[in-house]
Amino acid sequence: MDPYNVDVSNSENLLVVEALITDETKSHEVKLSRSISNIGEMPNPEENATVTILCDNGNEEVLQEKAPGVYKTDSIKFKAVVGKSYKLKIKTENGDVYESNECEMLEPSKIDRLYYKKGTTIDVNNKEVEGIQFYVDGESSVDSYVRWLYEEDWKFSITHPQYIDFDENKELIYIPVENFYCWKNSISNEIIVQSLENQNSTSIDGKKVCFIPSGINDKFNIKYSILIKQLSISKEEYNYWNKLKESTEDVGDIFGSQPYSTEGNIKNITNSKETVLGYFQTGAVTSKRIFITWEDAAEIGLKDVIVIPYCHQDTVDVDNNYFHNLYDIYEYYVLNGDFRIHDKPMERDALIIVEPTCVDCSLTGSLKKPKFWED
């Protein structure tokens, strides 16, 4: 692979804008940060800015900063409407003012069918990897441009549930298993776009939207869900994403450390020489969701569907030197240490201790079942 060279001269402290406004009824988010020159660094959030969305009918929505550098709309007061045009305005704490071009909320395209098949890809080590390839059939309008986003959710369980504990009298008791099932979520930054310009058909047939590898994580252990969103975008936005995709294929992070030749639609109106990274995006959304169980994944011929995460465990015995009883083990490894109890061996005076993430799924996921989830 050829080395990827990026000109990072004067690259630090540029404003980076991540903003997507759709016609969905929800709270929309604008993220502001400052650029970095090294991919491994964490961007600094741009705090205490005034962020406003302006509509061509004169209405304005001032976003509230809900976390450092994260600004959100009110889901009740603000809803973008197809046919209207919107502009993003930002005033930073130091007084700089930034504005985007006006962006029209275009008519939504159509998803007729979301489906999947077994597929393969080549990973960074030049090895073939199996997984699930997702496809979309649909339709858009003449000379239109489409972008796809996807969100993943999956149910998982821990490998070493806790069956025992100690009561206030330091006596060993059996307890109900807790925090056994949880859910994880992932929102992709993958760039997936398509142009229907100068095409005879407006159909979207067998579009490969995303590939999810199996055998390397717990996504398909129990049940997996993916939500595909299809956005109608402008030609200008299509060109931006297409160029950004080409220039970041070897970098892998479209917002962490952007190539500085990729200009968006946001300008500093107080300093026209300043480069601004990012794009104010608008798009009417059509979406479809699909669920896949581990049985479904196995039925299409996937190997290694169920991946059991490695969990280090130890069996610690009572002895006459340091641990005189089971509570001594508990006190040393759990109360004063970084381990949790899993169980007690049937025929030994000992405790099985494991890492906390092996016992409590809420340490790596959420106990709250998503509203859309189907068991």
Secondary structure, DSSP 4 states (H G I P E B T S, - for coil): --------TT-TT-EEEEEEEESSSS--EEEEEE--SSTTSPPEE--S-EEEEEETTS-EEEPEEEETTEEE--TTT----TT-EEEEEEE-TTS-EEEEPPEE-PPP-EEEEEEEEEEEEE-TTS-EEEEEEEEEEEE--TT-EEEEEEEEEEEEE-SS---EEE-TTS-EEE----S-EEEEEEE----EEEE-TT-S--EEEEEEEEEEE-SSSSTTSSEEEEEEEEEEE-HHHHHHHHHHHHHHTTT--TTTS--TT---SEEESS-TTS--EEEEEEEEEEEEEEEEEHHHHHHTT-SS-S------EEEEE--SSS--SHHHHHIIIIISSS-EEEE--TTSSEEEEE-GGGT-GGGTSBSSPPTT---
